[in-house]
Amino acid sequence: MPMRDRRMPEPLLAPRAAARGKKPSPELGDLPEWNLADLYPSMDSPELKRDMERAGSEAVAFEQRWKGTLAAEAARGSAGRLGEAVKVYEEIQELMGRIVSYASLIYAGDTSDPKRAKLYGDIQEKMTDASAHLIFFELELNKIDDGGLDAALKADKALAHYKPWVTDLRKDKPYQLEDRIEQLFHEKSITARGAWNRLFDETMTALRFSVDGEELSLEPTLNLLQDADAGKRRKAAEALASVFKENLRTFTLITNTLAKDKEISDRWRGFEDIADSRHLANRVEREVVDALASAVRDAYPRISHRYYAMKAKWLGMKKMNHWDRNAPLPQTPQATIGWDEARNTVLSAYGAFAPEMADIARTFFDRRWIDAPVRPGKAPGAFAHPTVPSAHPYVLLNYMGKPRDVMTLAHELGHGVHQVLAARQGALMASTPLTLAETASVFGEMLTFRSLLERTRDKAERKAMLAQKVEDMINTVVRQIAFYEFERKVHAERRNGELTADRIGEFWLEVQAESLGPAIRLREGYETFWSYVPHFIHSPFYVYAYAFGDCLVNSLYAVYQNAEKGFQEKYFEMLKAGGTKHHKELLAPFGLDASDPAFWRKGLAVIEGLIDELEGME
């Protein structure tokens, strides 16, 4: 599971008043801010200082005790202490994870605060230094021959507990480098990728966009692209394009540098395809992702092209401008959804599926594990941070009270429930690959959407809800595969030399025109909109995980609808497995197989079915 989900496939919503430093609208109610004291009391607490010192000293002691001994311990069979070593290693990872999680969440709360930025930077440096003493461990484990390690797993009961982790670790073996090179890559990450990531974050949160005389941050400006007033949408799009263009030199440099950094790492490790390192991290085969991408591209005309042509007609346009793509339908209710209503909506939907799911989600509200309001400097988008198994996850939102905000709350709480259930696997095995990490979040959205739809009797409101869901699915499936194709173009071209901002913009327009279709007119300025997508910076090729998760959930939900009994139990077992099983093992109980191309067509057919229903309502 990613440290930060940073879910922003499309503009998420944020209150304009809050973004200008004013109090949120009373209509929203009392928006919660998270309580990070469950990790550490404060930035200058003695507990944090103590744990930072302890992490450093324990990492050094671990290296001194175990380095150079692992093969011998494996050879000793039942008398060996390899399992003990893995357990201590996990405990140190847990400690360091708690420290880094706290720094990340404090920083996300206000990236413009110099004190928070300094703490975040200092902790990154200190934990990077400490973890340098741990690098040897996984490398040395993978140097043990297969026969010796298999024998140790059978003989050492403590080690056998970690068999899924050890098996998973062996998949990295072909791409490992010599120990000192691995250490160099690790230590320089703080001044390489980490530094460029931080530059992007701090630059983006500092940007201000002038719309009708108001200076807005990114979130509320993006939110205006969903305003019912076409004039406001156009002005917001022009403001975005203007500011992105002013900063294009910086974003182009960041993109070029990180693409080259990745190419260097991939070349040294021996990855063949530009996305193979992501596939390995996701524990998914390249063929599976290729089949997904191919199926989605083939479906562009049947899904996005068809839907946007219908929407243009509904809005009374021959073609929509790019700033009209997320415009609400004329019949869409414009009332603000207060926080209490959003909370009850999601918990009710979760509870109807399984009371245990609602109970876990309710804890996030009751114990202040959610940070909902927009504040100046706060990280944009939304994410669920798992922290560490000995603590609990935290959710960040930018809540404005629109239907998409409710769906985002359902999405992130899905992650949160998954993270709570998987925590029992421990620090080394709780983490789920990105492809499966999106399953519970998208399933949570689907439960919430279906619950709301079933309660809707008004025809116009039902049409608006169906249209909103189709748009969300297009944004999650079609748009994310288009983003994936864009990244492939950028990274492939970067191998031939630096890319200009104009060339990157050309790639962006190519994939957008192909995926959105002829009903969308891409006006001047849209060629810069690639620059604000954080996934391209923080997690190259992350984006296909959203499409993977959405199509998987469509198929999974169909199984749920047709299941007589036992689905909930199998679903919870899948979530509890964390990272201990491959996607084939996890999906087998439901009769699903992601390696079968027909699997993706079934998932896409669900979206087509919703569009069919909308067509029938015209």
C-alpha positions as CSV (number, residue, x, y, z in Angstrom):
1,M,0.0,0.0,0.0
2,P,1.4,3.4,-0.9
3,M,2.6,5.6,1.9
4,R,0.5,8.3,0.5
5,D,-2.4,7.5,-1.8
6,R,-2.4,11.1,-3.1
7,R,-5.6,10.4,-5.0
8,M,-6.0,13.1,-7.6
9,P,-7.0,11.5,-10.9
10,E,-9.2,14.5,-11.4
11,P,-9.7,17.8,-9.6
12,L,-10.9,17.2,-6.1
13,L,-12.9,19.8,-4.3
14,A,-12.0,22.4,-1.6
15,P,-13.9,25.3,0.0
16,R,-13.0,28.6,-1.6
17,A,-13.4,30.4,1.7
18,A,-11.1,28.1,3.6
19,A,-8.5,28.4,0.8
20,R,-8.4,32.2,1.4
21,G,-7.8,31.7,5.1
22,K,-11.5,32.2,6.2
23,K,-13.6,29.8,8.1
24,P,-15.4,27.1,6.1
25,S,-19.0,27.5,5.2
26,P,-21.4,26.8,8.1
27,E,-23.3,24.5,5.7
28,L,-20.4,22.1,5.9
29,G,-20.7,21.7,9.6
30,D,-17.8,21.0,12.0
31,L,-15.0,19.5,9.8
32,P,-12.6,17.4,11.7
33,E,-8.8,17.9,11.9
34,W,-6.7,14.9,12.7
35,N,-5.1,14.2,16.0
36,L,-1.6,13.0,15.4
37,A,-0.8,12.5,19.1
38,D,-1.3,8.8,18.6
39,L,2.0,8.9,16.8
40,Y,3.8,11.7,18.7
41,P,2.6,14.5,21.1
42,S,4.2,17.2,19.1
43,M,7.1,18.1,16.7
44,D,9.4,18.9,19.6
45,S,8.3,16.1,21.9
46,P,10.9,14.1,23.8
47,E,9.2,10.9,22.6
48,L,10.0,11.8,19.0
49,K,13.6,12.8,19.8
50,R,14.0,9.5,21.8
51,D,12.7,7.3,19.0
52,M,14.8,9.0,16.3
53,E,17.9,8.3,18.4
54,R,16.8,4.8,19.1
55,A,16.2,4.1,15.4
56,G,19.7,5.1,14.6
57,S,21.3,3.1,17.4
58,E,19.2,0.0,16.8
59,A,20.0,0.1,13.0
60,V,23.7,0.2,13.8
61,A,23.4,-2.6,16.3
62,F,21.5,-4.7,13.9
63,E,24.1,-4.4,11.2
64,Q,26.9,-5.2,13.7
65,R,25.0,-8.3,14.9
66,W,23.8,-9.8,11.7
67,K,25.8,-8.7,8.7
68,G,27.7,-11.5,7.1
69,T,26.0,-14.2,9.2
70,L,22.7,-14.9,7.3
71,A,23.9,-17.8,5.1
72,A,25.4,-19.5,8.1
73,E,22.3,-19.1,10.1
74,A,20.2,-20.6,7.2
75,A,22.6,-23.6,7.1
76,R,22.0,-24.3,10.8
77,G,18.4,-25.3,10.1
78,S,16.2,-25.5,13.2
79,A,19.1,-24.3,15.3
80,G,19.5,-21.2,13.1
81,R,18.3,-17.7,14.2
82,L,17.3,-16.3,10.8
83,G,13.7,-15.9,11.9
84,E,14.8,-14.0,14.9
85,A,16.8,-11.6,12.7
86,V,13.8,-11.0,10.5
87,K,11.6,-10.2,13.5
88,V,14.1,-7.7,14.8
89,Y,14.4,-6.2,11.3
90,E,10.6,-5.8,11.2
91,E,10.6,-4.1,14.6
92,I,13.1,-1.5,13.5
93,Q,11.1,-0.9,10.3
94,E,8.1,-0.4,12.4
95,L,9.9,2.2,14.5
96,M,11.3,4.1,11.6
97,G,7.9,3.9,9.8
98,R,6.2,5.6,12.7
99,I,8.7,8.4,12.7
100,V,8.5,9.0,8.9
101,S,4.7,8.7,9.0
102,Y,4.5,11.5,11.6
103,A,6.8,13.8,9.7
104,S,4.9,13.1,6.4
105,L,1.5,13.9,8.0
106,I,2.7,17.0,9.8
107,Y,4.2,18.2,6.5
108,A,1.1,17.4,4.5
109,G,-1.0,19.5,6.9
110,D,0.9,22.6,5.9
111,T,3.7,22.3,3.4
112,S,4.3,26.1,3.6
113,D,5.3,26.1,7.2
114,P,9.1,26.3,7.4
115,K,9.2,24.5,10.8
116,R,7.2,21.6,9.4
117,A,9.3,21.5,6.2
118,K,12.5,21.5,8.3
119,L,11.2,18.6,10.5
120,Y,10.2,16.7,7.4
121,G,13.6,17.2,5.7
122,D,15.6,16.5,8.9
123,I,13.7,13.3,9.6
124,Q,14.1,12.1,6.0
125,E,17.8,12.6,6.3
126,K,18.2,10.9,9.6
127,M,16.0,7.9,8.7
128,T,17.9,7.6,5.4
129,D,21.1,7.5,7.3
130,A,19.8,5.0,9.8
131,S,18.3,2.7,7.1
132,A,21.6,2.7,5.3
133,H,22.7,0.3,8.0
134,L,19.8,-2.1,7.1
135,I,20.4,-2.3,3.3
136,F,22.6,-5.3,3.7
137,F,19.9,-7.4,5.2
138,E,17.5,-8.0,2.2
139,L,20.5,-8.1,-0.2
140,E,22.2,-10.8,1.9
141,L,19.0,-12.8,2.3
142,N,18.7,-12.9,-1.5
143,K,22.3,-14.2,-1.9
144,I,21.4,-17.4,0.0
145,D,20.8,-20.1,-2.7
146,D,17.2,-21.3,-3.2
147,G,17.8,-24.7,-1.7
148,G,19.4,-23.3,1.4
149,L,16.6,-20.8,2.0
150,D,13.8,-23.3,1.3
151,A,15.4,-25.7,3.9
152,A,15.6,-22.8,6.4
153,L,12.0,-21.9,5.9
154,K,11.0,-25.5,6.6
155,A,13.2,-25.9,9.7
156,D,12.9,-22.5,11.3
157,K,9.3,-21.9,12.6
158,A,10.0,-18.2,13.3
159,L,11.2,-17.7,9.7
160,A,8.3,-19.7,8.3
161,H,6.0,-17.0,9.6
162,Y,7.6,-14.6,7.1
163,K,7.5,-17.0,4.1
164,P,5.2,-14.7,2.0
165,W,7.6,-11.8,2.6
166,V,10.7,-13.9,1.8
167,T,9.0,-15.3,-1.3
168,D,8.1,-11.8,-2.4
169,L,11.6,-10.5,-1.7
170,R,13.1,-13.1,-4.0
171,K,11.3,-11.5,-7.0
172,D,13.7,-8.5,-6.6
173,K,16.8,-10.7,-6.7
174,P,17.5,-10.4,-10.5
175,Y,17.5,-6.6,-10.2
176,Q,19.7,-6.2,-7.2
177,L,23.1,-4.5,-7.4
178,E,26.3,-4.8,-5.5
179,D,25.9,-3.8,-1.9
180,R,27.9,-0.5,-2.0
181,I,26.0,0.6,-5.1
182,E,22.7,-0.1,-3.4
183,Q,23.9,1.9,-0.5
184,L,24.9,4.8,-2.7
185,F,21.6,4.8,-4.5
186,H,19.8,4.8,-1.1
187,E,21.8,7.6,0.5
188,K,21.7,9.8,-2.5
189,S,17.9,9.5,-2.9
190,I,17.5,12.3,-0.3
191,T,19.3,14.7,-2.6
192,A,18.0,13.2,-5.8
193,R,14.4,12.0,-6.3
194,G,13.4,13.1,-2.8
195,A,14.6,16.6,-3.3
196,W,12.8,17.0,-6.6
197,N,9.6,15.6,-5.2
198,R,9.8,18.2,-2.4
199,L,10.4,21.0,-4.9
200,F,7.3,20.0,-6.8
201,D,5.2,19.9,-3.7
202,E,6.3,23.2,-2.3
203,T,6.1,24.9,-5.7
204,M,2.6,23.6,-6.4
205,T,1.2,24.5,-2.9
206,A,2.6,28.0,-3.3
207,L,0.9,28.8,-6.6
208,R,-2.0,31.2,-6.6
209,F,-4.5,31.7,-9.4
210,S,-6.4,34.9,-10.0
211,V,-10.1,34.4,-10.8
212,D,-12.4,37.4,-10.8
213,G,-10.1,39.3,-8.6
214,E,-9.6,36.6,-6.0
215,E,-6.3,34.8,-5.4
216,L,-7.0,31.1,-5.0
217,S,-4.8,28.1,-4.4
218,L,-4.9,25.0,-6.7
219,E,-7.8,23.1,-5.1
220,P,-10.5,25.8,-5.2
221,T,-9.4,26.8,-8.7
222,L,-9.7,23.2,-10.0
223,N,-13.1,23.1,-8.2
224,L,-14.4,25.9,-10.4
225,L,-14.1,23.6,-13.4
226,Q,-17.1,21.9,-11.9
227,D,-19.1,25.1,-11.4
228,A,-22.5,25.4,-13.1
229,D,-21.5,28.8,-14.5
230,A,-19.7,28.3,-17.8
231,G,-18.0,31.7,-17.5
232,K,-16.5,30.7,-14.2
233,R,-15.2,27.4,-15.6
234,R,-13.6,29.2,-18.5
235,K,-11.9,31.8,-16.2
236,A,-10.6,29.1,-13.9
237,A,-9.2,27.2,-16.9
238,E,-7.5,30.3,-18.2
239,A,-6.1,31.1,-14.8
240,L,-4.7,27.6,-14.4
241,A,-3.2,27.7,-17.9
242,S,-1.6,31.1,-17.3
243,V,0.0,30.1,-14.0
244,F,1.1,26.7,-15.2
245,K,2.7,28.4,-18.2
246,E,4.6,30.8,-16.0
247,N,6.0,27.9,-14.0
248,L,6.5,25.5,-17.0
249,R,10.3,25.9,-16.9
250,T,10.4,24.5,-13.4
251,F,7.9,21.7,-14.0
252,T,9.7,20.7,-17.2
253,L,13.1,20.6,-15.4
254,I,11.6,18.5,-12.6
255,T,10.0,16.1,-15.1
256,N,13.2,15.8,-17.2
257,T,15.4,15.2,-14.2
258,L,13.2,12.6,-12.6
259,A,12.7,10.7,-15.9
260,K,16.5,10.6,-16.4
261,D,16.9,9.5,-12.7
262,K,14.5,6.7,-13.3
263,E,16.3,5.7,-16.6
264,I,19.6,5.5,-14.8
265,S,18.2,3.3,-12.1
266,D,16.4,1.1,-14.5
267,R,19.5,0.7,-16.7
268,W,21.7,-0.3,-13.8
269,R,19.1,-2.8,-12.5
270,G,18.5,-4.3,-15.9
271,F,14.8,-3.5,-16.4
272,E,13.8,-3.9,-20.0
273,D,10.6,-1.8,-20.3
274,I,10.2,1.7,-18.9
275,A,7.4,0.6,-16.6
276,D,8.8,-2.8,-15.5
277,S,10.0,-1.5,-12.2
278,R,6.5,-0.4,-11.4
279,H,5.1,-3.7,-12.4
280,L,7.6,-5.5,-10.2
281,A,6.6,-3.2,-7.2
282,N,3.0,-3.9,-7.9
283,R,3.7,-7.7,-8.2
284,V,1.7,-7.7,-11.5
285,E,2.9,-9.1,-14.8
286,R,3.6,-6.8,-17.7
287,E,1.2,-8.8,-19.9
288,V,-1.6,-8.2,-17.4
289,V,-1.1,-4.4,-17.5
290,D,-0.7,-4.5,-21.3
291,A,-4.0,-6.4,-21.6
292,L,-5.7,-3.8,-19.3
293,A,-4.3,-0.8,-21.3
294,S,-5.3,-2.4,-24.6
295,A,-8.8,-3.2,-23.5
296,V,-9.3,0.4,-22.2
297,R,-7.9,2.0,-25.4
298,D,-10.2,-0.2,-27.5
299,A,-13.1,0.9,-25.4
300,Y,-12.5,4.7,-25.8
301,P,-15.1,5.1,-28.6
302,R,-17.7,3.0,-26.7
303,I,-17.2,4.8,-23.4
304,S,-15.6,8.3,-23.3
305,H,-16.3,9.3,-26.9
306,R,-19.9,8.2,-26.7
307,Y,-20.6,9.7,-23.2
308,Y,-19.0,13.1,-24.0
309,A,-21.0,13.4,-27.2
310,M,-24.2,12.8,-25.1
311,K,-23.1,15.3,-22.5
312,A,-22.4,18.0,-25.1
313,K,-26.0,17.5,-26.4
314,W,-27.4,17.8,-22.8
315,L,-25.5,21.0,-22.3
316,G,-26.7,22.4,-25.6
317,M,-23.3,22.4,-27.3
318,K,-22.0,20.9,-30.5
319,K,-18.6,20.4,-28.7
320,M,-17.6,21.0,-25.2
321,N,-14.5,23.0,-24.3
322,H,-12.0,21.2,-22.1
323,W,-13.2,23.3,-19.2
324,D,-16.8,22.0,-19.7
325,R,-15.9,18.3,-19.4
326,N,-16.7,18.1,-15.6
327,A,-19.5,20.7,-15.7
328,P,-22.7,19.6,-13.8
329,L,-25.7,18.7,-15.8
330,P,-28.5,21.3,-15.8
331,Q,-30.6,19.0,-13.5
332,T,-27.8,18.3,-11.0
333,P,-28.7,19.4,-7.4
334,Q,-26.4,22.1,-6.2
335,A,-27.1,21.9,-2.5
336,T,-24.1,21.5,-0.2
337,I,-23.7,18.2,1.5
338,G,-22.8,18.8,5.2
339,W,-20.2,16.7,6.9
340,D,-22.6,14.8,9.1
341,E,-24.7,13.8,6.1
342,A,-21.6,12.7,4.3
343,R,-20.5,10.7,7.3
344,N,-23.9,9.0,7.7
345,T,-24.2,8.3,4.0
346,V,-20.9,6.4,3.8
347,L,-21.4,4.6,7.1
348,S,-24.9,3.5,6.1
349,A,-23.6,2.1,2.8
350,Y,-20.8,0.3,4.5
351,G,-23.0,-1.0,7.2
352,A,-25.5,-2.4,4.7
353,F,-22.7,-4.5,3.2
354,A,-21.1,-5.6,6.5
355,P,-21.5,-4.1,10.0
356,E,-17.8,-4.7,10.7
357,M,-16.9,-2.5,7.8
358,A,-19.0,0.4,9.1
359,D,-17.6,-0.2,12.6
360,I,-14.0,0.2,11.4
361,A,-14.9,3.2,9.3
362,R,-16.7,4.9,12.2
363,T,-13.6,4.8,14.3
364,F,-11.9,7.2,11.9
365,F,-14.6,9.8,12.7
366,D,-14.8,9.1,16.5
367,R,-11.1,9.2,17.1
368,R,-10.2,12.0,14.7
369,W,-8.2,10.1,12.2
370,I,-9.5,12.4,9.5
371,D,-8.3,15.8,8.4
372,A,-11.1,17.3,6.3
373,P,-11.0,21.1,5.9
374,V,-8.9,23.0,3.4
375,R,-6.2,25.2,4.9
376,P,-3.6,27.4,3.3
377,G,-0.5,25.3,2.5
378,K,-2.3,22.0,3.0
379,A,-1.5,19.2,0.6
380,P,-4.0,19.0,-2.3
381,G,-6.0,16.0,-3.2
382,A,-6.8,13.2,-0.8
383,F,-5.0,10.2,0.6
384,A,-5.1,7.5,3.2
385,H,-1.8,6.9,5.0
386,P,-1.4,3.5,6.7
387,T,1.3,4.7,9.1
388,V,2.4,1.5,10.9
389,P,0.5,-1.6,12.2
390,S,1.1,-0.6,15.9
391,A,-0.8,2.7,15.2
392,H,-3.6,3.2,12.7
393,P,-4.2,4.9,9.3
394,Y,-5.0,8.6,8.8
395,V,-7.1,10.1,6.1
396,L,-6.6,13.5,4.4
397,L,-9.4,15.2,2.5
398,N,-10.2,18.6,1.1
399,Y,-13.9,18.6,1.7
400,M,-16.3,21.1,0.1
401,G,-19.6,19.3,0.4
402,K,-20.2,18.2,-3.2
403,P,-21.2,14.7,-4.3
404,R,-17.7,14.0,-5.5
405,D,-16.4,14.8,-2.0
406,V,-18.7,12.2,-0.6
407,M,-17.4,9.7,-3.0
408,T,-13.8,10.7,-2.1
409,L,-14.6,10.2,1.5
410,A,-16.0,6.7,0.7
411,H,-12.9,6.0,-1.4
412,E,-10.3,7.0,1.3
413,L,-12.2,5.2,4.1
414,G,-12.1,2.1,1.9
415,H,-8.3,2.4,2.0
416,G,-8.5,3.0,5.7
417,V,-10.6,-0.1,6.4
418,H,-8.2,-2.2,4.2
419,Q,-5.2,-0.8,6.1
420,V,-6.7,-1.6,9.5
421,L,-7.5,-5.2,8.5
422,A,-4.2,-5.8,6.8
423,A,-2.2,-4.4,9.8
424,R,-2.4,-7.8,11.6
425,Q,0.2,-9.0,9.0
426,G,2.9,-6.8,10.6
427,A,5.1,-4.1,9.2
428,L,6.7,-6.4,6.5
429,M,3.6,-8.0,5.1
430,A,0.7,-5.5,5.6
431,S,1.6,-3.5,2.6
432,T,-0.5,-4.3,-0.5
433,P,0.7,-3.6,-4.1
434,L,-0.9,-0.5,-5.6
435,T,-3.1,-2.5,-8.0
436,L,-4.8,-4.3,-5.1
437,A,-4.6,-1.3,-2.8
438,E,-7.2,0.4,-4.9
439,T,-9.7,-2.5,-4.6
440,A,-11.2,-1.7,-1.2
441,S,-11.3,2.1,-1.9
442,V,-13.1,1.7,-5.3
443,F,-15.4,-0.9,-3.7
444,G,-16.3,1.5,-1.0
445,E,-17.2,4.1,-3.6
446,M,-19.4,1.6,-5.4
447,L,-21.2,0.6,-2.2
448,T,-21.9,4.3,-1.5
449,F,-23.0,5.1,-5.0
450,R,-25.4,2.1,-5.3
451,S,-26.9,2.9,-1.9
452,L,-27.6,6.5,-3.0
453,L,-28.9,5.4,-6.3
454,E,-31.4,2.9,-4.8
455,R,-32.8,5.6,-2.6
456,T,-33.3,8.0,-5.5
457,R,-36.8,8.2,-7.1
458,D,-36.6,11.5,-9.0
459,K,-35.8,10.7,-12.6
460,A,-33.7,13.9,-13.2
461,E,-31.8,13.3,-10.0
462,R,-31.2,9.7,-11.0
463,K,-29.9,10.8,-14.4
464,A,-27.5,13.3,-12.7
465,M,-26.2,10.6,-10.4
466,L,-25.7,8.1,-13.2
467,A,-23.9,10.7,-15.2
468,Q,-21.7,11.7,-12.2
469,K,-20.8,8.0,-11.7
470,V,-20.0,7.5,-15.4
471,E,-17.7,10.6,-15.3
472,D,-16.0,9.3,-12.2
473,M,-15.4,5.9,-13.9
474,I,-14.1,7.6,-17.0
475,N,-11.8,9.7,-14.9
476,T,-10.6,6.6,-13.0
477,V,-10.3,4.2,-16.0
478,V,-10.0,6.0,-19.3
479,R,-8.2,9.1,-18.0
480,Q,-5.7,7.0,-16.0
481,I,-4.8,4.8,-18.9
482,A,-4.4,7.9,-21.0
483,F,-2.1,9.3,-18.2
484,Y,-0.2,6.0,-18.4
485,E,0.2,6.3,-22.1
486,F,1.4,9.9,-21.7
487,E,4.0,8.8,-19.2
488,R,5.2,6.0,-21.5
489,K,5.7,8.6,-24.3
490,V,7.6,11.0,-22.0
491,H,9.9,8.4,-20.5
492,A,10.6,6.7,-23.8
493,E,11.4,10.1,-25.5
494,R,13.6,11.2,-22.5
495,R,16.0,8.3,-23.3
496,N,16.9,10.3,-26.5
497,G,17.6,13.5,-24.6
498,E,15.8,16.3,-22.7
499,L,12.2,17.2,-23.7
500,T,11.1,20.7,-24.2
501,A,7.9,21.9,-22.5
502,D,6.3,22.1,-26.0
503,R,7.2,18.5,-26.7
504,I,5.7,17.3,-23.4
505,G,2.6,19.4,-24.2
506,E,2.3,17.7,-27.6
507,F,2.3,14.3,-26.0
508,W,-0.3,15.5,-23.5
509,L,-2.6,16.8,-26.3
510,E,-2.2,13.6,-28.3
511,V,-3.3,11.2,-25.6
512,Q,-6.1,13.5,-24.4
513,A,-7.5,13.9,-27.9
514,E,-7.4,10.1,-28.4
515,S,-9.0,9.3,-25.1
516,L,-11.6,12.1,-24.8
517,G,-12.8,12.0,-28.4
518,P,-14.1,14.5,-30.9
519,A,-16.8,15.9,-28.6
520,I,-14.1,17.7,-26.5
521,R,-12.4,20.8,-27.9
522,L,-8.9,21.2,-26.3
523,R,-8.4,24.9,-26.3
524,E,-5.2,26.9,-26.0
525,G,-3.5,26.5,-22.6
526,Y,-4.6,22.9,-22.0
527,E,-1.3,21.7,-23.2
528,T,0.2,22.7,-19.8
529,F,-2.3,20.7,-17.7
530,W,0.1,17.8,-17.4
531,S,2.2,19.8,-15.0
532,Y,-0.1,19.6,-11.9
533,V,-0.6,15.8,-11.8
534,P,1.5,14.7,-8.7
535,H,1.5,11.0,-9.6
536,F,3.8,11.7,-12.5
537,I,6.3,13.1,-10.0
538,H,5.9,11.0,-6.9
539,S,5.1,7.5,-8.4
540,P,5.9,7.1,-12.1
541,F,3.3,4.8,-13.8
542,Y,1.2,4.7,-10.6
543,V,-1.9,5.8,-12.5
544,Y,-2.8,2.4,-14.1
545,A,-3.5,1.1,-10.6
546,Y,-6.7,3.2,-10.6
547,A,-7.9,1.6,-13.8
548,F,-6.9,-1.8,-12.5
549,G,-8.8,-1.3,-9.3
550,D,-11.9,0.1,-10.9
551,C,-12.3,-2.7,-13.5
552,L,-11.5,-5.3,-10.8
553,V,-14.2,-3.8,-8.5
554,N,-16.7,-3.8,-11.4
555,S,-16.2,-7.5,-11.8
556,L,-16.1,-8.1,-8.1
557,Y,-19.3,-6.2,-7.5
558,A,-21.0,-8.3,-10.1
559,V,-20.0,-11.4,-8.2
560,Y,-21.4,-9.8,-5.0
561,Q,-24.7,-9.0,-6.6
562,N,-25.1,-12.6,-7.8
563,A,-23.7,-14.2,-4.6
564,E,-26.2,-16.0,-2.4
565,K,-24.0,-16.0,0.7
566,G,-20.4,-15.9,1.8
567,F,-19.2,-13.0,-0.3
568,Q,-18.5,-10.7,2.7
569,E,-16.4,-13.3,4.5
570,K,-14.3,-13.9,1.4
571,Y,-14.0,-10.1,0.8
572,F,-12.7,-9.5,4.3
573,E,-10.2,-12.4,4.0
574,M,-8.9,-10.8,0.9
575,L,-8.4,-7.5,2.7
576,K,-6.8,-9.1,5.8
577,A,-4.3,-10.9,3.6
578,G,-2.4,-7.6,3.0
579,G,0.6,-8.3,0.9
580,T,0.9,-12.0,1.7
581,K,-0.8,-13.2,-1.5
582,H,-0.6,-12.6,-5.3
583,H,-3.6,-11.2,-7.2
584,K,-4.3,-14.7,-8.7
585,E,-4.6,-16.2,-5.2
586,L,-6.7,-13.3,-3.9
587,L,-9.2,-13.3,-6.8
588,A,-9.5,-17.1,-7.2
589,P,-12.2,-17.5,-4.5
590,F,-14.4,-15.1,-6.5
591,G,-13.8,-17.0,-9.7
592,L,-11.9,-14.0,-11.2
593,D,-8.6,-14.0,-13.1
594,A,-6.9,-10.6,-14.0
595,S,-4.6,-12.4,-16.5
596,D,-7.6,-13.3,-18.7
597,P,-8.3,-10.4,-21.2
598,A,-12.0,-11.1,-20.9
599,F,-11.8,-10.1,-17.3
600,W,-11.1,-6.5,-18.3
601,R,-13.8,-6.4,-20.9
602,K,-16.3,-7.5,-18.3
603,G,-15.2,-4.6,-16.0
604,L,-15.5,-2.1,-18.9
605,A,-18.9,-3.5,-19.9
606,V,-20.3,-2.2,-16.5
607,I,-19.4,1.3,-17.5
608,E,-21.0,0.8,-20.9
609,G,-24.1,-0.5,-19.3
610,L,-24.5,2.7,-17.2
611,I,-24.1,4.7,-20.4
612,D,-26.7,2.6,-22.1
613,E,-29.1,3.4,-19.2
614,L,-28.3,7.1,-19.7
615,E,-29.0,6.9,-23.4
616,G,-32.3,5.3,-22.7
617,M,-33.3,8.2,-20.4
618,E,-32.9,10.8,-23.2
